[in-house]
Amino acid sequence: MATNQIDPTKWVDKYSDYLFNYTIVRVNDRDLANDIISETFLAGLKSMKNFKGEATERTWLISILKRKIIDYYRKINSNKGKAEVRLNYNDVDNEGDWLEEQAPDRFELNAEDQMENEELGLAILECMDNLTEKQARIFKMKTIDGMDTETICNEFNITPSNLWVIIHRARVTLAECLEKNWF
């Protein structure tokens, strides 16, 4: 039974801050985040007739936003993205992969940078002790070893959605641990 109503005239006032905060941690670029939110609002306007009222307006907009973010990453990882070197990088503000052009030049590292990287690596290993065995194995397989989603899902008999929930929870736990013990 449809109980929730939709009112696009209030979207910007009611949801833009929430949508921006959600997006900025996933794309780490203010202009890009604003563009994706604009595309989300436009897609919402175009598909208003599909709103069934079973979810709240905000939940419905977030589901559109998630698809827009996924579309963005699919687009940059298409032909152009496949030709670029990818590095896994993980911290509280930036989840996922960095393209080579966003990574610092390895030849610019000085002795202090190398020592800091080694200390961070040891801190991450220590913090991995806070993960469940399953989380640690999946996190290592996906993030460190770079195994593909399908292989991991088959090995653990889980869905891709479940995989990403496990990865997200592992990242949150690692970030909290690193914040307490390393920063």
C-alpha positions in Angstrom: 0.0 0.0 0.0 1.5 3.3 -1.1 1.8 5.7 1.9 4.7 8.0 0.9 4.3 10.9 -1.4 6.8 12.6 -3.6 7.3 16.4 -3.9 10.2 17.4 -6.2 9.8 21.1 -5.3 11.4 20.4 -1.9 14.1 17.9 -2.9 17.0 20.5 -2.9 16.1 21.9 0.5 15.3 18.6 2.1 17.9 16.2 0.6 20.8 18.0 -1.1 23.0 18.1 2.0 22.4 14.4 2.8 23.0 13.4 -0.8 26.1 15.5 -1.0 27.6 13.9 2.1 26.8 10.5 0.8 28.3 11.2 -2.6 31.5 13.1 -1.6 32.9 10.2 0.4 32.5 8.0 -2.6 33.8 10.2 -5.3 36.1 12.6 -3.4 35.4 15.5 -5.8 33.0 18.4 -4.9 32.2 19.3 -8.5 31.7 15.7 -9.5 29.5 15.1 -6.4 27.3 18.1 -7.3 27.0 16.8 -10.9 26.0 13.4 -9.8 23.4 14.8 -7.4 22.0 17.0 -10.2 21.8 13.9 -12.4 20.0 12.1 -9.6 17.4 14.9 -9.2 16.9 14.9 -13.0 16.5 11.1 -13.1 14.0 11.4 -10.2 11.9 13.9 -12.1 12.0 11.7 -15.2 10.9 8.6 -13.3 8.4 10.1 -10.8 5.7 8.0 -12.4 7.6 4.9 -11.2 7.6 6.0 -7.6 5.3 3.5 -5.8 5.3 5.1 -2.4 6.6 2.0 -0.7 9.8 3.7 0.4 10.4 7.2 1.6 11.2 9.9 -0.9 14.8 10.1 0.5 15.3 6.3 0.2 14.1 6.4 -3.3 16.5 9.2 -4.2 19.4 7.4 -2.6 18.7 4.4 -4.7 18.8 6.5 -7.8 22.0 8.2 -6.5 23.7 4.9 -5.9 23.0 3.8 -9.5 24.4 7.2 -10.7 27.6 6.6 -8.7 27.9 3.1 -10.1 27.3 4.4 -13.6 30.1 7.0 -13.1 32.6 4.3 -12.1 31.5 2.0 -14.9 32.1 4.8 -17.3 35.6 5.7 -16.1 36.5 2.1 -15.9 35.4 1.3 -19.5 38.0 1.5 -22.3 39.9 4.4 -20.8 40.0 3.0 -17.4 41.2 -0.4 -18.5 44.3 1.1 -20.0 45.3 2.8 -16.7 47.2 1.2 -13.9 45.0 0.7 -10.8 46.2 0.9 -7.2 44.1 -0.2 -4.2 43.9 2.5 -1.6 41.8 2.6 1.5 41.1 5.3 4.1 38.1 6.8 5.9 37.5 9.5 3.3 38.3 7.6 0.2 37.1 4.1 -0.4 38.1 1.8 -3.3 40.6 2.2 -6.1 42.7 5.2 -7.1 43.8 5.6 -10.7 47.6 5.9 -11.2 47.3 9.6 -11.9 45.9 10.2 -8.4 48.6 8.2 -6.7 51.9 9.9 -5.6 55.0 9.2 -7.7 56.9 6.3 -6.0 60.2 7.9 -6.9 59.4 11.0 -4.9 59.4 9.0 -1.6 62.1 10.0 0.8 63.3 7.9 3.7 60.7 9.4 6.1 57.9 8.6 3.7 59.2 5.0 3.3 59.4 4.6 7.1 55.9 6.0 7.5 54.6 3.6 4.8 56.2 0.7 6.6 54.7 1.8 10.0 51.3 2.1 8.3 51.6 -1.4 6.8 52.4 -2.8 10.2 49.5 -0.9 11.8 47.1 -2.2 9.2 48.3 -5.8 9.9 47.8 -5.3 13.6 44.3 -3.8 13.0 43.3 -6.7 10.8 43.4 -8.8 14.1 40.2 -6.9 15.0 38.3 -8.4 12.0 36.5 -11.7 12.1 38.4 -14.4 10.2 35.9 -14.3 7.3 36.1 -10.5 7.1 39.9 -10.6 7.1 40.1 -13.3 4.4 37.6 -11.5 2.2 39.2 -8.1 2.7 42.6 -9.5 1.9 41.4 -11.4 -1.2 39.6 -8.4 -2.6 41.6 -5.4 -1.5 45.1 -6.6 -1.2 45.3 -9.6 -3.6 42.9 -7.9 -6.1 40.8 -11.0 -6.7 37.6 -10.6 -8.7 34.2 -10.4 -7.0 32.8 -13.6 -8.7 35.7 -15.8 -7.5 35.4 -14.6 -3.9 31.6 -14.9 -3.9 31.9 -18.5 -5.2 34.5 -19.4 -2.6 32.4 -18.1 0.3 29.0 -18.9 -1.2 27.9 -15.3 -0.8 26.2 -12.7 -3.1 28.1 -9.7 -4.5 26.0 -7.4 -2.2 27.0 -9.5 0.8 30.6 -9.2 -0.3 30.5 -5.4 -0.4 28.8 -5.3 3.0 31.6 -7.4 4.5 34.3 -5.2 2.8 32.6 -2.1 4.0 32.4 -3.3 7.6 36.0 -4.4 7.4 37.0 -1.0 6.2 35.1 0.8 9.0 36.7 -1.5 11.6 40.2 -0.9 10.1 39.6 2.8 9.9 38.5 3.0 13.5 41.5 1.0 14.7 43.9 3.0 12.6 42.5 6.3 13.9 43.0 5.1 17.5 46.4 3.5 17.1 48.2 5.1 14.2 47.1 8.7 13.5 
